């Protein structure tokens, strides 16, 4: 029997500055009823230990993002896509 190697997904590295910009654009997207800014697409992002406390992530895409030890206190994840 031949064992297949498990494919490991590569996590997308994101700097604190990039995350800040993504969150700012996402907030603008929400505030303008999706007319300006951009919905946060953080799929496959390495967000380990990220401080997302109080972040408005309504409707954001976080599919397969690594949120291990991330601070999510007070974050709004209503409608966020969180599948693995």
Biopython code that builds the backbone (N, CA, C, O; Angstrom):
import numpy as np
from Bio.PDB.StructureBuilder import StructureBuilder

atoms = [
    (1, "UNK", "N", (0.837, -1.175, 0.000)),
    (1, "UNK", "CA", (0.000, 0.000, 0.000)),
    (1, "UNK", "C", (0.890, 1.249, 0.000)),
    (1, "UNK", "O", (1.782, 1.387, 0.837)),
    (2, "UNK", "N", (0.640, 2.124, -0.919)),
    (2, "UNK", "CA", (1.418, 3.352, -1.040)),
    (2, "UNK", "C", (0.679, 4.464, -0.308)),
    (2, "UNK", "O", (-0.501, 4.717, -0.549)),
    (3, "UNK", "N", (1.399, 5.115, 0.584)),
    (3, "UNK", "CA", (0.809, 6.229, 1.316)),
    (3, "UNK", "C", (1.052, 7.513, 0.550)),
    (3, "UNK", "O", (2.160, 7.792, 0.093)),
    (4, "UNK", "N", (-0.015, 8.285, 0.422)),
    (4, "UNK", "CA", (0.118, 9.583, -0.231)),
    (4, "UNK", "C", (0.532, 10.621, 0.806)),
    (4, "UNK", "O", (0.058, 10.616, 1.942)),
    (5, "UNK", "N", (1.406, 11.486, 0.395)),
    (5, "UNK", "CA", (1.810, 12.575, 1.280)),
    (5, "UNK", "C", (0.669, 13.565, 1.377)),
    (5, "UNK", "O", (0.022, 13.908, 0.388)),
    (6, "UNK", "N", (0.444, 14.010, 2.591)),
    (6, "UNK", "CA", (-0.567, 15.031, 2.794)),
    (6, "UNK", "C", (-0.044, 16.356, 2.272)),
    (6, "UNK", "O", (1.069, 16.771, 2.594)),
    (7, "UNK", "N", (-0.850, 17.003, 1.474)),
    (7, "UNK", "CA", (-0.448, 18.329, 1.001)),
    (7, "UNK", "C", (-0.726, 19.331, 2.106)),
    (7, "UNK", "O", (-1.839, 19.408, 2.627)),
    (8, "UNK", "N", (0.282, 20.083, 2.450)),
    (8, "UNK", "CA", (0.085, 21.122, 3.447)),
    (8, "UNK", "C", (-0.084, 22.448, 2.733)),
    (8, "UNK", "O", (0.686, 22.810, 1.844)),
    (9, "UNK", "N", (-1.109, 23.152, 3.150)),
    (9, "UNK", "CA", (-1.370, 24.454, 2.544)),
    (9, "UNK", "C", (-0.354, 25.452, 3.041)),
    (9, "UNK", "O", (0.002, 25.468, 4.219)),
    (10, "UNK", "N", (0.094, 26.258, 2.159)),
    (10, "UNK", "CA", (1.007, 27.336, 2.538)),
    (10, "UNK", "C", (0.195, 28.501, 3.063)),
    (10, "UNK", "O", (-0.710, 29.007, 2.399)),
    (11, "UNK", "N", (0.536, 28.908, 4.256)),
    (11, "UNK", "CA", (-0.139, 30.056, 4.841)),
    (11, "UNK", "C", (0.446, 31.328, 4.232)),
    (11, "UNK", "O", (1.651, 31.443, 4.010)),
    (12, "UNK", "N", (-0.434, 32.257, 3.976)),
    (12, "UNK", "CA", (-0.013, 33.537, 3.409)),
    (12, "UNK", "C", (0.446, 34.438, 4.543)),
    (12, "UNK", "O", (-0.328, 34.755, 5.446)),
    (13, "UNK", "N", (1.698, 34.846, 4.496)),
    (13, "UNK", "CA", (2.236, 35.749, 5.517)),
    (13, "UNK", "C", (1.647, 37.134, 5.299)),
    (13, "UNK", "O", (1.495, 37.586, 4.165)),
    (14, "UNK", "N", (1.325, 37.788, 6.380)),
    (14, "UNK", "CA", (0.772, 39.136, 6.292)),
    (14, "UNK", "C", (1.392, 39.967, 7.427)),
    (14, "UNK", "O", (1.392, 39.559, 8.589)),
    (15, "UNK", "N", (1.907, 41.115, 7.065)),
    (15, "UNK", "CA", (2.535, 41.973, 8.073)),
    (15, "UNK", "C", (1.458, 42.753, 8.829)),
    (15, "UNK", "O", (0.312, 42.843, 8.389)),
    (16, "UNK", "N", (1.850, 43.312, 9.969)),
    (16, "UNK", "CA", (0.919, 44.112, 10.757)),
    (16, "UNK", "C", (0.420, 45.308, 9.940)),
    (16, "UNK", "O", (-0.746, 45.691, 10.036)),
    (17, "UNK", "N", (1.310, 45.890, 9.140)),
    (17, "UNK", "CA", (0.933, 47.027, 8.293)),
    (17, "UNK", "C", (-0.070, 46.635, 7.225)),
    (17, "UNK", "O", (-1.029, 47.362, 6.965)),
    (18, "UNK", "N", (0.154, 45.473, 6.600)),
    (18, "UNK", "CA", (-0.778, 44.982, 5.579)),
    (18, "UNK", "C", (-2.136, 44.668, 6.199)),
    (18, "UNK", "O", (-3.178, 44.977, 5.620)),
    (19, "UNK", "N", (-2.117, 44.053, 7.381)),
    (19, "UNK", "CA", (-3.369, 43.727, 8.062)),
    (19, "UNK", "C", (-4.130, 44.999, 8.409)),
    (19, "UNK", "O", (-5.349, 45.064, 8.247)),
    (20, "UNK", "N", (-3.421, 45.995, 8.879)),
    (20, "UNK", "CA", (-4.037, 47.279, 9.210)),
    (20, "UNK", "C", (-4.720, 47.893, 7.988)),
    (20, "UNK", "O", (-5.833, 48.409, 8.086)),
    (21, "UNK", "N", (-4.049, 47.835, 6.843)),
    (21, "UNK", "CA", (-4.610, 48.381, 5.601)),
    (21, "UNK", "C", (-5.833, 47.590, 5.154)),
    (21, "UNK", "O", (-6.829, 48.175, 4.729)),
    (22, "UNK", "N", (-5.765, 46.269, 5.245)),
    (22, "UNK", "CA", (-6.904, 45.417, 4.876)),
    (22, "UNK", "C", (-8.111, 45.752, 5.755)),
    (22, "UNK", "O", (-9.233, 45.874, 5.262)),
    (23, "UNK", "N", (-7.871, 45.900, 7.060)),
    (23, "UNK", "CA", (-8.967, 46.210, 7.981)),
    (23, "UNK", "C", (-9.545, 47.597, 7.731)),
    (23, "UNK", "O", (-10.754, 47.803, 7.842)),
    (24, "UNK", "N", (-8.685, 48.538, 7.395)),
    (24, "UNK", "CA", (-9.140, 49.902, 7.088)),
    (24, "UNK", "C", (-10.027, 49.913, 5.840)),
    (24, "UNK", "O", (-11.083, 50.545, 5.826)),
    (25, "UNK", "N", (-9.589, 49.212, 4.798)),
    (25, "UNK", "CA", (-10.369, 49.139, 3.556)),
    (25, "UNK", "C", (-11.681, 48.387, 3.769)),
    (25, "UNK", "O", (-12.699, 48.718, 3.161)),
    (26, "UNK", "N", (-11.651, 47.378, 4.632)),
    (26, "UNK", "CA", (-12.855, 46.618, 4.932)),
    (26, "UNK", "C", (-13.866, 47.491, 5.678)),
    (26, "UNK", "O", (-15.061, 47.462, 5.385)),
    (27, "UNK", "N", (-13.378, 48.252, 6.628)),
    (27, "UNK", "CA", (-14.244, 49.175, 7.375)),
    (27, "UNK", "C", (-14.893, 50.181, 6.428)),
    (27, "UNK", "O", (-16.082, 50.476, 6.549)),
    (28, "UNK", "N", (-14.114, 50.705, 5.487)),
    (28, "UNK", "CA", (-14.644, 51.640, 4.489)),
    (28, "UNK", "C", (-15.701, 50.957, 3.628)),
    (28, "UNK", "O", (-16.724, 51.560, 3.302)),
    (29, "UNK", "N", (-15.456, 49.702, 3.260)),
    (29, "UNK", "CA", (-16.391, 48.913, 2.453)),
    (29, "UNK", "C", (-17.729, 48.775, 3.185)),
    (29, "UNK", "O", (-18.793, 48.887, 2.577)),
    (30, "UNK", "N", (-17.662, 48.531, 4.490)),
    (30, "UNK", "CA", (-18.884, 48.404, 5.288)),
    (30, "UNK", "C", (-19.572, 49.755, 5.433)),
    (30, "UNK", "O", (-20.782, 49.858, 5.237)),
    (31, "UNK", "N", (-18.813, 50.785, 5.775)),
    (31, "UNK", "CA", (-19.368, 52.119, 6.006)),
    (31, "UNK", "C", (-20.035, 52.713, 4.771)),
    (31, "UNK", "O", (-20.971, 53.502, 4.895)),
    (32, "UNK", "N", (-19.567, 52.345, 3.585)),
    (32, "UNK", "CA", (-20.129, 52.909, 2.345)),
    (32, "UNK", "C", (-21.098, 51.949, 1.666)),
    (32, "UNK", "O", (-21.410, 52.102, 0.485)),
    (33, "UNK", "N", (-21.571, 50.961, 2.418)),
    (33, "UNK", "CA", (-22.502, 49.967, 1.878)),
    (33, "UNK", "C", (-21.944, 49.291, 0.625)),
    (33, "UNK", "O", (-22.648, 49.115, -0.370)),
    (34, "UNK", "N", (-20.682, 48.921, 0.694)),
    (34, "UNK", "CA", (-19.963, 48.163, -0.339)),
    (34, "UNK", "C", (-19.671, 48.959, -1.618)),
    (34, "UNK", "O", (-19.358, 48.372, -2.654)),
    (35, "UNK", "N", (-19.772, 50.291, -1.547)),
    (35, "UNK", "CA", (-19.511, 51.122, -2.727)),
    (35, "UNK", "C", (-18.046, 51.521, -2.850)),
    (35, "UNK", "O", (-17.551, 51.746, -3.955)),
    (36, "UNK", "N", (-17.361, 51.610, -1.730)),
    (36, "UNK", "CA", (-15.940, 51.975, -1.718)),
    (36, "UNK", "C", (-15.198, 50.994, -0.834)),
    (36, "UNK", "O", (-15.816, 50.220, -0.102)),
    (37, "UNK", "N", (-13.902, 51.019, -0.897)),
    (37, "UNK", "CA", (-13.108, 50.095, -0.097)),
    (37, "UNK", "C", (-13.163, 48.698, -0.685)),
    (37, "UNK", "O", (-13.476, 48.516, -1.861)),
    (38, "UNK", "N", (-12.857, 47.723, 0.139)),
    (38, "UNK", "CA", (-12.801, 46.347, -0.342)),
    (38, "UNK", "C", (-13.095, 45.390, 0.803)),
    (38, "UNK", "O", (-12.641, 45.591, 1.929)),
    (39, "UNK", "N", (-13.859, 44.349, 0.502)),
    (39, "UNK", "CA", (-14.131, 43.317, 1.487)),
    (39, "UNK", "C", (-12.816, 42.618, 1.839)),
    (39, "UNK", "O", (-12.037, 42.268, 0.952)),
    (40, "UNK", "N", (-12.576, 42.419, 3.124)),
    (40, "UNK", "CA", (-11.332, 41.777, 3.577)),
    (40, "UNK", "C", (-11.276, 40.326, 3.104)),
    (40, "UNK", "O", (-12.156, 39.525, 3.416)),
    (41, "UNK", "N", (-10.241, 40.005, 2.355)),
    (41, "UNK", "CA", (-10.002, 38.632, 1.918)),
    (41, "UNK", "C", (-8.735, 38.152, 2.613)),
    (41, "UNK", "O", (-7.619, 38.422, 2.170)),
    (42, "UNK", "N", (-8.936, 37.441, 3.703)),
    (42, "UNK", "CA", (-7.810, 36.959, 4.503)),
    (42, "UNK", "C", (-7.728, 35.431, 4.449)),
    (42, "UNK", "O", (-7.239, 34.794, 5.382)),
    (43, "UNK", "N", (-8.207, 34.857, 3.353)),
    (43, "UNK", "CA", (-8.142, 33.394, 3.225)),
    (43, "UNK", "C", (-6.685, 32.940, 3.226)),
    (43, "UNK", "O", (-5.818, 33.574, 2.623)),
    (44, "UNK", "N", (-6.440, 31.843, 3.907)),
    (44, "UNK", "CA", (-5.103, 31.239, 4.024)),
    (44, "UNK", "C", (-4.076, 32.158, 4.691)),
    (44, "UNK", "O", (-2.873, 31.917, 4.585)),
    (45, "UNK", "N", (-4.534, 33.199, 5.370)),
    (45, "UNK", "CA", (-3.596, 34.140, 6.007)),
    (45, "UNK", "C", (-3.107, 33.598, 7.343)),
    (45, "UNK", "O", (-3.865, 32.985, 8.095)),
    (46, "UNK", "N", (-1.855, 33.827, 7.622)),
    (46, "UNK", "CA", (-1.262, 33.465, 8.897)),
    (46, "UNK", "C", (-1.542, 34.614, 9.863)),
    (46, "UNK", "O", (-0.838, 35.623, 9.871)),
    (47, "UNK", "N", (-2.579, 34.441, 10.672)),
    (47, "UNK", "CA", (-2.980, 35.480, 11.613)),
    (47, "UNK", "C", (-2.730, 35.033, 13.058)),
    (47, "UNK", "O", (-3.355, 35.529, 13.995)),
    (48, "UNK", "N", (-1.806, 34.089, 13.212)),
    (48, "UNK", "CA", (-1.472, 33.630, 14.557)),
    (48, "UNK", "C", (-1.013, 34.808, 15.408)),
    (48, "UNK", "O", (-0.165, 35.602, 15.000)),
    (49, "UNK", "N", (-1.593, 34.897, 16.590)),
    (49, "UNK", "CA", (-1.254, 35.935, 17.572)),
    (49, "UNK", "C", (-1.599, 37.351, 17.108)),
    (49, "UNK", "O", (-1.149, 38.322, 17.718)),
    (50, "UNK", "N", (-2.383, 37.484, 16.047)),
    (50, "UNK", "CA", (-2.768, 38.820, 15.573)),
    (50, "UNK", "C", (-3.749, 39.452, 16.549)),
    (50, "UNK", "O", (-4.574, 38.760, 17.145)),
    (51, "UNK", "N", (-3.661, 40.747, 16.708)),
    (51, "UNK", "CA", (-4.602, 41.465, 17.561)),
    (51, "UNK", "C", (-5.747, 41.967, 16.691)),
    (51, "UNK", "O", (-5.640, 42.994, 16.020)),
    (52, "UNK", "N", (-6.842, 41.218, 16.718)),
    (52, "UNK", "CA", (-8.030, 41.582, 15.956)),
    (52, "UNK", "C", (-9.143, 42.028, 16.898)),
    (52, "UNK", "O", (-10.311, 42.077, 16.512)),
    (53, "UNK", "N", (-8.774, 42.352, 18.135)),
    (53, "UNK", "CA", (-9.774, 42.759, 19.116)),
    (53, "UNK", "C", (-10.480, 44.025, 18.641)),
    (53, "UNK", "O", (-9.848, 45.006, 18.249)),
    (54, "UNK", "N", (-11.800, 43.971, 18.688)),
    (54, "UNK", "CA", (-12.613, 45.109, 18.272)),
    (54, "UNK", "C", (-12.718, 45.295, 16.772)),
    (54, "UNK", "O", (-13.366, 46.240, 16.321)),
    (55, "UNK", "N", (-12.100, 44.424, 15.981)),
    (55, "UNK", "CA", (-12.117, 44.576, 14.523)),
    (55, "UNK", "C", (-13.505, 44.277, 13.965)),
    (55, "UNK", "O", (-14.184, 43.358, 14.422)),
    (56, "UNK", "N", (-13.909, 45.052, 12.985)),
    (56, "UNK", "CA", (-15.172, 44.809, 12.304)),
    (56, "UNK", "C", (-14.873, 43.918, 11.098)),
    (56, "UNK", "O", (-14.384, 44.394, 10.074)),
    (57, "UNK", "N", (-15.166, 42.639, 11.225)),
    (57, "UNK", "CA", (-14.890, 41.675, 10.161)),
    (57, "UNK", "C", (-16.184, 41.119, 9.570)),
    (57, "UNK", "O", (-16.214, 39.993, 9.073)),
    (58, "UNK", "N", (-17.255, 41.918, 9.626)),
    (58, "UNK", "CA", (-18.536, 41.496, 9.056)),
    (58, "UNK", "C", (-18.344, 41.120, 7.595)),
    (58, "UNK", "O", (-17.847, 41.916, 6.798)),
    (59, "UNK", "N", (-18.742, 39.900, 7.250)),
    (59, "UNK", "CA", (-18.695, 39.472, 5.860)),
    (59, "UNK", "C", (-17.305, 39.185, 5.316)),
    (59, "UNK", "O", (-17.173, 38.862, 4.135)),
    (60, "UNK", "N", (-16.269, 39.291, 6.130)),
    (60, "UNK", "CA", (-14.892, 39.058, 5.673)),
    (60, "UNK", "C", (-14.674, 37.586, 5.335)),
    (60, "UNK", "O", (-15.365, 36.713, 5.860)),
    (61, "UNK", "N", (-13.722, 37.320, 4.469)),
    (61, "UNK", "CA", (-13.360, 35.952, 4.119)),
    (61, "UNK", "C", (-12.127, 35.550, 4.911)),
    (61, "UNK", "O", (-11.044, 36.109, 4.732)),
    (62, "UNK", "N", (-12.311, 34.567, 5.794)),
    (62, "UNK", "CA", (-11.229, 34.074, 6.647)),
    (62, "UNK", "C", (-11.063, 32.567, 6.467)),
    (62, "UNK", "O", (-10.568, 31.876, 7.358)),
    (63, "UNK", "N", (-11.478, 32.071, 5.314)),
    (63, "UNK", "CA", (-11.422, 30.636, 5.043)),
    (63, "UNK", "C", (-9.976, 30.150, 5.149)),
    (63, "UNK", "O", (-9.074, 30.704, 4.521)),
    (64, "UNK", "N", (-9.776, 29.123, 5.941)),
    (64, "UNK", "CA", (-8.466, 28.493, 6.169)),
    (64, "UNK", "C", (-7.413, 29.420, 6.763)),
    (64, "UNK", "O", (-6.222, 29.109, 6.724)),
    (65, "UNK", "N", (-7.840, 30.558, 7.313)),
    (65, "UNK", "CA", (-6.883, 31.430, 8.001)),
    (65, "UNK", "C", (-6.512, 30.788, 9.333)),
    (65, "UNK", "O", (-7.348, 30.151, 9.973)),
    (66, "UNK", "N", (-5.274, 30.954, 9.744)),
    (66, "UNK", "CA", (-4.826, 30.424, 11.025)),
    (66, "UNK", "C", (-5.005, 31.521, 12.074)),
    (66, "UNK", "O", (-4.268, 32.507, 12.099)),
    (67, "UNK", "N", (-5.999, 31.325, 12.937)),
    (67, "UNK", "CA", (-6.315, 32.304, 13.970)),
    (67, "UNK", "C", (-5.848, 31.838, 15.349)),
    (67, "UNK", "O", (-6.335, 32.326, 16.369)),
    (68, "UNK", "N", (-4.907, 30.898, 15.380)),
    (68, "UNK", "CA", (-4.390, 30.375, 16.642)),
    (68, "UNK", "C", (-3.851, 31.505, 17.508)),
    (68, "UNK", "O", (-3.018, 32.298, 17.069)),
    (69, "UNK", "N", (-4.328, 31.567, 18.718)),
    (69, "UNK", "CA", (-3.892, 32.560, 19.711)),
    (69, "UNK", "C", (-4.150, 33.999, 19.276)),
    (69, "UNK", "O", (-3.587, 34.925, 19.861)),
    (70, "UNK", "N", (-4.984, 34.204, 18.268)),
    (70, "UNK", "CA", (-5.324, 35.571, 17.867)),
    (70, "UNK", "C", (-6.291, 36.150, 18.899)),
    (70, "UNK", "O", (-7.111, 35.423, 19.460)),
    (71, "UNK", "N", (-6.198, 37.433, 19.143)),
    (71, "UNK", "CA", (-7.111, 38.108, 20.056)),
    (71, "UNK", "C", (-8.316, 38.579, 19.254)),
    (71, "UNK", "O", (-8.199, 39.435, 18.378)),
    (72, "UNK", "N", (-9.484, 38.002, 19.570)),
    (72, "UNK", "CA", (-10.714, 38.330, 18.847)),
    (72, "UNK", "C", (-11.751, 38.981, 19.761)),
    (72, "UNK", "O", (-12.922, 39.092, 19.398)),
    (73, "UNK", "N", (-11.321, 39.408, 20.942)),
    (73, "UNK", "CA", (-12.252, 39.999, 21.898)),
    (73, "UNK", "C", (-12.949, 41.217, 21.283)),
    (73, "UNK", "O", (-12.304, 42.174, 20.854)),
    (74, "UNK", "N", (-14.272, 41.152, 21.254)),
    (74, "UNK", "CA", (-15.055, 42.275, 20.731)),
    (74, "UNK", "C", (-15.076, 42.378, 19.215)),
    (74, "UNK", "O", (-15.653, 43.320, 18.672)),
    (75, "UNK", "N", (-14.456, 41.428, 18.520)),
    (75, "UNK", "CA", (-14.457, 41.459, 17.045)),
    (75, "UNK", "C", (-15.848, 41.082, 16.539)),
    (75, "UNK", "O", (-16.507, 40.215, 17.112)),
    (76, "UNK", "N", (-16.284, 41.725, 15.480)),
    (76, "UNK", "CA", (-17.573, 41.421, 14.869)),
    (76, "UNK", "C", (-17.337, 40.504, 13.679)),
    (76, "UNK", "O", (-16.814, 40.929, 12.648)),
    (77, "UNK", "N", (-17.725, 39.249, 13.828)),
    (77, "UNK", "CA", (-17.538, 38.239, 12.781)),
    (77, "UNK", "C", (-18.855, 37.856, 12.126)),
    (77, "UNK", "O", (-18.953, 36.804, 11.493)),
    (78, "UNK", "N", (-19.867, 38.700, 12.274)),
    (78, "UNK", "CA", (-21.180, 38.416, 11.693)),
    (78, "UNK", "C", (-21.066, 38.222, 10.180)),
    (78, "UNK", "O", (-20.617, 39.115, 9.462)),
    (79, "UNK", "N", (-21.475, 37.052, 9.711)),
    (79, "UNK", "CA", (-21.453, 36.777, 8.283)),
    (79, "UNK", "C", (-20.075, 36.468, 7.711)),
    (79, "UNK", "O", (-19.936, 36.272, 6.503)),
    (80, "UNK", "N", (-19.061, 36.424, 8.563)),
    (80, "UNK", "CA", (-17.703, 36.117, 8.082)),
    (80, "UNK", "C", (-17.622, 34.652, 7.639)),
    (80, "UNK", "O", (-18.260, 33.776, 8.223)),
    (81, "UNK", "N", (-16.840, 34.411, 6.616)),
    (81, "UNK", "CA", (-16.656, 33.064, 6.101)),
    (81, "UNK", "C", (-15.432, 32.457, 6.794)),
    (81, "UNK", "O", (-14.306, 32.918, 6.610)),
    (82, "UNK", "N", (-15.682, 31.397, 7.608)),
    (82, "UNK", "CA", (-14.632, 30.863, 8.466)),
    (82, "UNK", "C", (-14.324, 29.390, 8.234)),
    (82, "UNK", "O", (-13.642, 28.788, 9.064)),
    (83, "UNK", "N", (-14.781, 28.794, 7.174)),
    (83, "UNK", "CA", (-14.528, 27.364, 6.939)),
    (83, "UNK", "C", (-13.038, 27.049, 6.931)),
    (83, "UNK", "O", (-12.198, 27.910, 6.668)),
    (84, "UNK", "N", (-12.739, 25.796, 7.224)),
    (84, "UNK", "CA", (-11.350, 25.325, 7.152)),
    (84, "UNK", "C", (-11.011, 24.901, 5.761)),
    (84, "UNK", "O", (-9.885, 24.474, 5.502)),
]
sb = StructureBuilder()
sb.init_structure("model")
sb.init_model(0)
sb.init_chain("A")
sb.init_seg("    ")
for serial, (resi, resn, name, xyz) in enumerate(atoms, 1):
    if name == "N":
        sb.init_residue(resn, " ", resi, " ")
    sb.init_atom(name, np.array(xyz, "f"), 0.0, 1.0, " ", f" {name:<3s}", serial, name[0])
structure = sb.get_structure()
